[in-house]
Amino acid sequence: MRFQESDTQRYIKLLQAAGVAQAAGEPLDVGVLAEALGISVPVVRMDLDQLAAFGLVSLGDEFDPAPVLLNAGRQYLARGGRVSYWELRFLARTIDDLLARDALLHAGTIVVDEFRDQLLSGKGAQFAATELVPPAFASAVDERLTLDLYAASVALMARLSADQPAGCVAEEILAVAVMEEARVWLKMREADGEITPDEARAAAEELTGVFELFQDDDVLEMFDMKEPADAALAGHDPINRQLGVADQRIQSWFDPFGWTAPTGHLAEPQDGGEGGGRRRREEEEEEEEED
């Protein structure tokens, strides 16, 4: 999806004006911009708000009225506005690099599509165990967990599309897989000569902005664990408790974080506190049926 040429040209001129105002340490004069562009003041304000929502410019406030042309905005200008809507929209408040946004978009599609193909071919559990979950938990991956992980992969990309954080530990785990796939995508583009090594390196560094959206990178510790029991030990660590590190035991992977509705692949712990979730509830229901 591309913008109309008239919109693109307005955006370019407004971003250029923002860069000039930033250099001068002055606020944007909306009236002057409206007259220069031959449009109304309300349209200029709407365009500026749109550019800010796309993460291309940071508009001034009462404390610092000068705008800031962000890195993504400079990339937009360098490409003459030849940028798709989703490169602008996806993770606009989180990732200040258009190449990184594009890489994460493609990576999410690749991870979800490949996961689905592996499920349909009967190899979903093997794929999840070897390619997605932390190595220490690979042996615990079964068909039920695999299906929940697939649901989590779809949910994660929907949340990222809305600039929202992961909703559970499982989604954070899958975010790591998406970020790794994004790095591969950037290396492929570099190898094909589509982007420079410096551009690829800068975009790869910007990928970690996803953890800023999540407000932590605790999930990375799981990839250093040696066995599932390490997650339980980590949960008893007083420092982790003080920092509010989420329960990383496998039975709690689908417990929703406080900002997430307990729906779909998520379910609140039965005891209202530690661990459990949908997986434990289903296991208990099966045990009742057997009795």
C-alpha positions as YAML, in Angstrom:
chain: A
units: angstrom
residues:
- id: 1
  name: MET
  ca: [0.00, 0.00, 0.00]
- id: 2
  name: ARG
  ca: [1.43, 3.33, -1.12]
- id: 3
  name: PHE
  ca: [0.36, 6.89, -0.51]
- id: 4
  name: GLN
  ca: [-0.88, 9.25, -3.18]
- id: 5
  name: GLU
  ca: [1.92, 11.32, -4.67]
- id: 6
  name: SER
  ca: [0.36, 14.55, -3.38]
- id: 7
  name: ASP
  ca: [0.38, 13.21, 0.18]
- id: 8
  name: THR
  ca: [3.96, 12.02, -0.15]
- id: 9
  name: GLN
  ca: [5.15, 15.40, -1.40]
- id: 10
  name: ARG
  ca: [3.44, 17.18, 1.49]
- id: 11
  name: TYR
  ca: [5.01, 14.79, 3.98]
- id: 12
  name: ILE
  ca: [8.45, 15.36, 2.47]
- id: 13
  name: LYS
  ca: [8.13, 19.15, 2.69]
- id: 14
  name: LEU
  ca: [6.87, 19.00, 6.26]
- id: 15
  name: LEU
  ca: [9.70, 16.71, 7.33]
- id: 16
  name: GLN
  ca: [12.22, 18.96, 5.64]
- id: 17
  name: ALA
  ca: [10.72, 21.93, 7.49]
- id: 18
  name: ALA
  ca: [10.97, 19.98, 10.74]
- id: 19
  name: GLY
  ca: [14.66, 19.33, 10.11]
- id: 20
  name: VAL
  ca: [15.29, 23.03, 9.48]
- id: 21
  name: ALA
  ca: [13.36, 24.02, 12.61]
- id: 22
  name: GLN
  ca: [15.27, 21.45, 14.66]
- id: 23
  name: ALA
  ca: [18.60, 22.81, 13.46]
- id: 24
  name: ALA
  ca: [17.50, 26.35, 14.35]
- id: 25
  name: GLY
  ca: [16.01, 25.28, 17.67]
- id: 26
  name: GLU
  ca: [12.72, 26.88, 16.72]
- id: 27
  name: PRO
  ca: [9.11, 25.64, 16.67]
- id: 28
  name: LEU
  ca: [7.31, 24.92, 13.42]
- id: 29
  name: ASP
  ca: [5.18, 27.82, 12.20]
- id: 30
  name: VAL
  ca: [2.03, 26.03, 11.09]
- id: 31
  name: GLY
  ca: [0.59, 29.16, 9.48]
- id: 32
  name: VAL
  ca: [3.66, 29.74, 7.33]
- id: 33
  name: LEU
  ca: [3.72, 26.06, 6.32]
- id: 34
  name: ALA
  ca: [0.04, 26.15, 5.37]
- id: 35
  name: GLU
  ca: [0.59, 29.19, 3.16]
- id: 36
  name: ALA
  ca: [3.71, 27.72, 1.53]
- id: 37
  name: LEU
  ca: [1.96, 24.43, 0.78]
- id: 38
  name: GLY
  ca: [-1.30, 26.01, -0.29]
- id: 39
  name: ILE
  ca: [-3.38, 24.07, 2.22]
- id: 40
  name: SER
  ca: [-5.29, 24.90, 5.37]
- id: 41
  name: VAL
  ca: [-3.83, 25.05, 8.86]
- id: 42
  name: PRO
  ca: [-6.00, 22.11, 10.05]
- id: 43
  name: VAL
  ca: [-4.61, 19.95, 7.22]
- id: 44
  name: VAL
  ca: [-1.04, 20.85, 8.20]
- id: 45
  name: ARG
  ca: [-1.74, 19.95, 11.81]
- id: 46
  name: MET
  ca: [-3.34, 16.67, 10.74]
- id: 47
  name: ASP
  ca: [-0.35, 15.83, 8.54]
- id: 48
  name: LEU
  ca: [2.11, 16.61, 11.33]
- id: 49
  name: ASP
  ca: [0.15, 14.44, 13.75]
- id: 50
  name: GLN
  ca: [0.21, 11.64, 11.16]
- id: 51
  name: LEU
  ca: [3.97, 11.95, 10.70]
- id: 52
  name: ALA
  ca: [4.43, 11.85, 14.46]
- id: 53
  name: ALA
  ca: [2.21, 8.74, 14.66]
- id: 54
  name: PHE
  ca: [4.42, 7.15, 11.99]
- id: 55
  name: GLY
  ca: [7.44, 7.78, 14.21]
- id: 56
  name: LEU
  ca: [9.10, 10.06, 11.65]
- id: 57
  name: VAL
  ca: [9.14, 13.24, 13.71]
- id: 58
  name: SER
  ca: [8.73, 14.22, 17.33]
- id: 59
  name: LEU
  ca: [6.74, 17.41, 17.65]
- id: 60
  name: GLY
  ca: [7.73, 20.04, 20.18]
- id: 61
  name: ASP
  ca: [5.96, 20.69, 23.45]
- id: 62
  name: GLU
  ca: [5.70, 23.56, 25.93]
- id: 63
  name: PHE
  ca: [9.07, 22.70, 27.46]
- id: 64
  name: ASP
  ca: [10.95, 22.28, 24.16]
- id: 65
  name: PRO
  ca: [8.96, 23.65, 21.21]
- id: 66
  name: ALA
  ca: [11.46, 22.63, 18.53]
- id: 67
  name: PRO
  ca: [10.60, 19.44, 16.62]
- id: 68
  name: VAL
  ca: [13.01, 16.53, 16.20]
- id: 69
  name: LEU
  ca: [13.40, 14.80, 12.86]
- id: 70
  name: LEU
  ca: [13.85, 11.18, 13.89]
- id: 71
  name: ASN
  ca: [16.09, 8.63, 12.19]
- id: 72
  name: ALA
  ca: [13.09, 7.03, 10.47]
- id: 73
  name: GLY
  ca: [12.12, 10.46, 9.18]
- id: 74
  name: ARG
  ca: [15.59, 10.96, 7.69]
- id: 75
  name: GLN
  ca: [15.34, 7.55, 6.05]
- id: 76
  name: TYR
  ca: [11.94, 8.52, 4.62]
- id: 77
  name: LEU
  ca: [13.47, 11.65, 3.08]
- id: 78
  name: ALA
  ca: [16.47, 9.74, 1.74]
- id: 79
  name: ARG
  ca: [14.09, 7.37, -0.05]
- id: 80
  name: GLY
  ca: [12.00, 10.19, -1.43]
- id: 81
  name: GLY
  ca: [8.98, 8.93, 0.44]
- id: 82
  name: ARG
  ca: [9.03, 5.57, -1.37]
- id: 83
  name: VAL
  ca: [7.94, 3.72, 1.73]
- id: 84
  name: SER
  ca: [4.96, 1.42, 2.19]
- id: 85
  name: TYR
  ca: [2.23, 2.19, 4.69]
- id: 86
  name: TRP
  ca: [3.17, -0.73, 6.94]
- id: 87
  name: GLU
  ca: [6.84, 0.21, 7.08]
- id: 88
  name: LEU
  ca: [5.58, 3.48, 8.54]
- id: 89
  name: ARG
  ca: [2.83, 2.06, 10.71]
- id: 90
  name: PHE
  ca: [4.39, -1.11, 12.14]
- id: 91
  name: LEU
  ca: [5.98, -0.54, 15.57]
- id: 92
  name: ALA
  ca: [6.15, 3.19, 14.78]
- id: 93
  name: ARG
  ca: [6.40, 4.20, 18.44]
- id: 94
  name: THR
  ca: [8.99, 1.55, 19.20]
- id: 95
  name: ILE
  ca: [11.44, 1.11, 16.31]
- id: 96
  name: ASP
  ca: [13.19, 4.21, 14.94]
- id: 97
  name: ASP
  ca: [14.47, 2.52, 11.78]
- id: 98
  name: LEU
  ca: [12.40, 1.76, 8.67]
- id: 99
  name: LEU
  ca: [14.64, -1.15, 7.65]
- id: 100
  name: ALA
  ca: [14.24, -2.75, 11.07]
- id: 101
  name: ARG
  ca: [10.45, -2.37, 10.90]
- id: 102
  name: ASP
  ca: [10.41, -3.96, 7.45]
- id: 103
  name: ALA
  ca: [12.64, -6.81, 8.65]
- id: 104
  name: LEU
  ca: [10.38, -7.54, 11.63]
- id: 105
  name: LEU
  ca: [7.32, -7.48, 9.38]
- id: 106
  name: HIS
  ca: [8.82, -10.04, 7.01]
- id: 107
  name: ALA
  ca: [10.23, -12.09, 9.88]
- id: 108
  name: GLY
  ca: [6.84, -12.36, 11.57]
- id: 109
  name: THR
  ca: [5.28, -13.59, 8.34]
- id: 110
  name: ILE
  ca: [8.05, -16.13, 7.82]
- id: 111
  name: VAL
  ca: [7.86, -17.52, 11.37]
- id: 112
  name: VAL
  ca: [4.06, -17.84, 11.36]
- id: 113
  name: ASP
  ca: [3.92, -19.29, 7.83]
- id: 114
  name: GLU
  ca: [6.67, -21.82, 8.45]
- id: 115
  name: PHE
  ca: [5.12, -22.81, 11.77]
- id: 116
  name: ARG
  ca: [1.77, -23.40, 10.06]
- id: 117
  name: ASP
  ca: [3.37, -25.44, 7.28]
- id: 118
  name: GLN
  ca: [5.18, -27.61, 9.82]
- id: 119
  name: LEU
  ca: [1.93, -28.16, 11.72]
- id: 120
  name: LEU
  ca: [0.13, -29.23, 8.56]
- id: 121
  name: SER
  ca: [2.92, -31.65, 7.70]
- id: 122
  name: GLY
  ca: [2.80, -33.20, 11.17]
- id: 123
  name: LYS
  ca: [6.17, -31.78, 12.22]
- id: 124
  name: GLY
  ca: [4.96, -28.88, 14.32]
- id: 125
  name: ALA
  ca: [6.25, -30.16, 17.65]
- id: 126
  name: GLN
  ca: [9.69, -30.90, 16.22]
- id: 127
  name: PHE
  ca: [9.84, -27.42, 14.67]
- id: 128
  name: ALA
  ca: [8.80, -25.73, 17.91]
- id: 129
  name: ALA
  ca: [11.31, -27.75, 19.92]
- id: 130
  name: THR
  ca: [14.30, -27.14, 17.65]
- id: 131
  name: GLU
  ca: [13.59, -23.67, 16.24]
- id: 132
  name: LEU
  ca: [11.45, -21.73, 18.70]
- id: 133
  name: VAL
  ca: [11.60, -22.58, 22.39]
- id: 134
  name: PRO
  ca: [14.72, -22.24, 24.55]
- id: 135
  name: PRO
  ca: [16.83, -25.44, 24.25]
- id: 136
  name: ALA
  ca: [16.34, -26.34, 27.93]
- id: 137
  name: PHE
  ca: [12.60, -26.78, 27.31]
- id: 138
  name: ALA
  ca: [12.75, -28.66, 24.01]
- id: 139
  name: SER
  ca: [12.04, -32.06, 25.55]
- id: 140
  name: ALA
  ca: [8.82, -30.77, 27.11]
- id: 141
  name: VAL
  ca: [7.25, -29.73, 23.79]
- id: 142
  name: ASP
  ca: [4.22, -31.86, 22.95]
- id: 143
  name: GLU
  ca: [1.31, -31.45, 20.52]
- id: 144
  name: ARG
  ca: [-0.82, -29.42, 22.93]
- id: 145
  name: LEU
  ca: [1.97, -27.02, 23.75]
- id: 146
  name: THR
  ca: [2.77, -26.73, 20.05]
- id: 147
  name: LEU
  ca: [-0.76, -25.66, 19.16]
- id: 148
  name: ASP
  ca: [-0.76, -23.08, 21.93]
- id: 149
  name: LEU
  ca: [2.59, -21.79, 20.72]
- id: 150
  name: TYR
  ca: [1.22, -21.39, 17.21]
- id: 151
  name: ALA
  ca: [-1.74, -19.40, 18.57]
- id: 152
  name: ALA
  ca: [0.76, -17.31, 20.53]
- id: 153
  name: SER
  ca: [2.79, -16.59, 17.38]
- id: 154
  name: VAL
  ca: [-0.27, -15.21, 15.61]
- id: 155
  name: ALA
  ca: [-1.30, -13.20, 18.66]
- id: 156
  name: LEU
  ca: [2.19, -11.76, 19.03]
- id: 157
  name: MET
  ca: [2.24, -10.37, 15.50]
- id: 158
  name: ALA
  ca: [-1.23, -8.90, 15.98]
- id: 159
  name: ARG
  ca: [-0.05, -7.17, 19.16]
- id: 160
  name: LEU
  ca: [3.12, -5.85, 17.52]
- id: 161
  name: SER
  ca: [1.02, -4.51, 14.65]
- id: 162
  name: ALA
  ca: [-0.81, -2.44, 17.25]
- id: 163
  name: ASP
  ca: [2.46, -1.41, 18.96]
- id: 164
  name: GLN
  ca: [1.50, -3.47, 22.02]
- id: 165
  name: PRO
  ca: [3.77, -5.72, 24.09]
- id: 166
  name: ALA
  ca: [3.62, -9.50, 24.29]
- id: 167
  name: GLY
  ca: [0.79, -10.89, 26.36]
- id: 168
  name: CYS
  ca: [2.55, -13.84, 28.02]
- id: 169
  name: VAL
  ca: [5.93, -15.55, 28.39]
- id: 170
  name: ALA
  ca: [5.25, -17.76, 25.36]
- id: 171
  name: GLU
  ca: [4.74, -14.71, 23.16]
- id: 172
  name: GLU
  ca: [7.99, -13.23, 24.45]
- id: 173
  name: ILE
  ca: [9.78, -16.45, 23.53]
- id: 174
  name: LEU
  ca: [8.36, -16.26, 20.03]
- id: 175
  name: ALA
  ca: [9.41, -12.61, 19.80]
- id: 176
  name: VAL
  ca: [13.01, -13.80, 20.15]
- id: 177
  name: ALA
  ca: [12.49, -16.12, 17.16]
- id: 178
  name: VAL
  ca: [11.01, -13.25, 15.14]
- id: 179
  name: MET
  ca: [13.97, -11.01, 15.99]
- id: 180
  name: GLU
  ca: [16.44, -13.71, 14.96]
- id: 181
  name: GLU
  ca: [14.59, -14.17, 11.66]
- id: 182
  name: ALA
  ca: [14.67, -10.39, 11.16]
- id: 183
  name: ARG
  ca: [18.46, -10.44, 11.52]
- id: 184
  name: VAL
  ca: [18.64, -13.15, 8.86]
- id: 185
  name: TRP
  ca: [16.41, -11.06, 6.59]
- id: 186
  name: LEU
  ca: [18.70, -8.04, 6.99]
- id: 187
  name: LYS
  ca: [21.78, -10.14, 6.19]
- id: 188
  name: MET
  ca: [20.07, -11.45, 3.04]
- id: 189
  name: ARG
  ca: [19.26, -7.91, 1.90]
- id: 190
  name: GLU
  ca: [22.83, -6.89, 2.58]
- id: 191
  name: ALA
  ca: [24.19, -9.87, 0.64]
- id: 192
  name: ASP
  ca: [21.92, -8.99, -2.30]
- id: 193
  name: GLY
  ca: [23.23, -5.43, -2.29]
- id: 194
  name: GLU
  ca: [19.83, -3.95, -1.40]
- id: 195
  name: ILE
  ca: [21.19, -2.24, 1.72]
- id: 196
  name: THR
  ca: [24.67, -1.31, 2.87]
- id: 197
  name: PRO
  ca: [26.54, -3.08, 5.70]
- id: 198
  name: ASP
  ca: [26.17, 0.05, 7.83]
- id: 199
  name: GLU
  ca: [22.41, 0.14, 7.22]
- id: 200
  name: ALA
  ca: [22.09, -3.56, 8.04]
- id: 201
  name: ARG
  ca: [24.11, -3.16, 11.24]
- id: 202
  name: ALA
  ca: [22.14, -0.13, 12.40]
- id: 203
  name: ALA
  ca: [18.82, -1.85, 11.70]
- id: 204
  name: ALA
  ca: [19.91, -5.02, 13.52]
- id: 205
  name: GLU
  ca: [20.82, -2.97, 16.58]
- id: 206
  name: GLU
  ca: [17.44, -1.28, 16.49]
- id: 207
  name: LEU
  ca: [15.62, -4.63, 16.66]
- id: 208
  name: THR
  ca: [16.24, -4.76, 20.40]
- id: 209
  name: GLY
  ca: [13.75, -1.91, 20.71]
- id: 210
  name: VAL
  ca: [11.15, -4.67, 20.93]
- id: 211
  name: PHE
  ca: [12.40, -5.36, 24.45]
- id: 212
  name: GLU
  ca: [11.80, -1.71, 25.32]
- id: 213
  name: LEU
  ca: [8.20, -2.24, 24.28]
- id: 214
  name: PHE
  ca: [8.11, -5.32, 26.54]
- id: 215
  name: GLN
  ca: [9.80, -3.24, 29.27]
- id: 216
  name: ASP
  ca: [12.41, -5.94, 29.89]
- id: 217
  name: ASP
  ca: [14.49, -8.64, 28.22]
- id: 218
  name: ASP
  ca: [14.15, -11.26, 30.95]
- id: 219
  name: VAL
  ca: [13.11, -13.87, 28.38]
- id: 220
  name: LEU
  ca: [16.69, -14.02, 27.08]
- id: 221
  name: GLU
  ca: [17.77, -15.64, 30.35]
- id: 222
  name: MET
  ca: [15.65, -18.66, 29.43]
- id: 223
  name: PHE
  ca: [17.90, -19.36, 26.44]
- id: 224
  name: ASP
  ca: [20.85, -19.80, 28.83]
- id: 225
  name: MET
  ca: [19.06, -22.30, 31.08]
- id: 226
  name: LYS
  ca: [20.23, -25.91, 31.08]
- id: 227
  name: GLU
  ca: [17.00, -27.63, 32.10]
- id: 228
  name: PRO
  ca: [13.35, -26.72, 32.83]
- id: 229
  name: ALA
  ca: [13.99, -26.80, 36.59]
- id: 230
  name: ASP
  ca: [16.19, -23.73, 36.18]
- id: 231
  name: ALA
  ca: [13.04, -21.70, 35.58]
- id: 232
  name: ALA
  ca: [11.71, -22.72, 38.99]
- id: 233
  name: LEU
  ca: [14.99, -21.77, 40.64]
- id: 234
  name: ALA
  ca: [14.92, -18.41, 38.89]
- id: 235
  name: GLY
  ca: [11.43, -17.84, 40.25]
- id: 236
  name: HIS
  ca: [12.70, -18.28, 43.81]
- id: 237
  name: ASP
  ca: [15.56, -15.85, 43.31]
- id: 238
  name: PRO
  ca: [14.86, -12.87, 45.63]
- id: 239
  name: ILE
  ca: [16.30, -10.43, 43.12]
- id: 240
  name: ASN
  ca: [14.03, -11.74, 40.36]
- id: 241
  name: ARG
  ca: [11.07, -11.50, 42.70]
- id: 242
  name: GLN
  ca: [11.97, -7.94, 43.57]
- id: 243
  name: LEU
  ca: [12.30, -7.05, 39.89]
- id: 244
  name: GLY
  ca: [8.96, -8.67, 39.10]
- id: 245
  name: VAL
  ca: [10.34, -11.22, 36.63]
- id: 246
  name: ALA
  ca: [7.48, -13.29, 35.22]
- id: 247
  name: ASP
  ca: [7.10, -16.95, 36.17]
- id: 248
  name: GLN
  ca: [9.08, -18.73, 33.45]
- id: 249
  name: ARG
  ca: [8.09, -22.30, 34.32]
- id: 250
  name: ILE
  ca: [6.58, -24.01, 31.31]
- id: 251
  name: GLN
  ca: [3.16, -24.41, 32.97]
- id: 252
  name: SER
  ca: [3.00, -20.62, 33.26]
- id: 253
  name: TRP
  ca: [4.00, -19.71, 29.72]
- id: 254
  name: PHE
  ca: [0.41, -18.90, 28.78]
- id: 255
  name: ASP
  ca: [-0.59, -17.04, 31.92]
- id: 256
  name: PRO
  ca: [-1.60, -13.57, 30.68]
- id: 257
  name: PHE
  ca: [0.32, -10.55, 31.82]
- id: 258
  name: GLY
  ca: [-1.69, -7.97, 33.72]
- id: 259
  name: TRP
  ca: [-2.51, -5.86, 30.64]
- id: 260
  name: THR
  ca: [-3.74, -8.84, 28.59]
- id: 261
  name: ALA
  ca: [-7.23, -10.35, 28.53]
- id: 262
  name: PRO
  ca: [-7.33, -14.08, 29.44]
- id: 263
  name: THR
  ca: [-8.71, -15.28, 26.14]
- id: 264
  name: GLY
  ca: [-7.77, -17.64, 23.32]
- id: 265
  name: HIS
  ca: [-4.51, -19.41, 24.15]
- id: 266
  name: LEU
  ca: [-4.34, -17.51, 27.45]
- id: 267
  name: ALA
  ca: [-6.07, -18.36, 30.72]
- id: 268
  name: GLU
  ca: [-5.70, -17.02, 34.23]
- id: 269
  name: PRO
  ca: [-4.11, -19.32, 36.84]
- id: 270
  name: GLN
  ca: [-6.76, -21.23, 38.76]
- id: 271
  name: ASP
  ca: [-5.34, -20.11, 42.09]
- id: 272
  name: GLY
  ca: [-5.25, -16.48, 40.99]
- id: 273
  name: GLY
  ca: [-1.56, -16.37, 41.72]
- id: 274
  name: GLU
  ca: [1.36, -18.48, 40.64]
- id: 275
  name: GLY
  ca: [1.55, -20.59, 37.53]
- id: 276
  name: GLY
  ca: [-1.08, -22.83, 36.06]
- id: 277
  name: GLY
  ca: [-2.91, -21.36, 33.12]
- id: 278
  name: ARG
  ca: [-4.80, -23.22, 30.43]
- id: 279
  name: ARG
  ca: [-2.31, -26.09, 30.20]
- id: 280
  name: ARG
  ca: [-2.65, -27.07, 33.88]
- id: 281
  name: ARG
  ca: [-6.42, -26.65, 33.81]
- id: 282
  name: GLU
  ca: [-6.77, -28.99, 30.84]
- id: 283
  name: GLU
  ca: [-4.51, -31.56, 32.49]
- id: 284
  name: GLU
  ca: [-6.63, -31.48, 35.64]
- id: 285
  name: GLU
  ca: [-9.81, -31.88, 33.59]
- id: 286
  name: GLU
  ca: [-8.32, -34.93, 31.89]
- id: 287
  name: GLU
  ca: [-7.40, -36.42, 35.25]
- id: 288
  name: GLU
  ca: [-10.97, -35.92, 36.49]
- id: 289
  name: GLU
  ca: [-12.34, -37.68, 33.41]
- id: 290
  name: GLU
  ca: [-10.02, -40.65, 33.98]
- id: 291
  name: ASP
  ca: [-11.16, -40.93, 37.62]
...
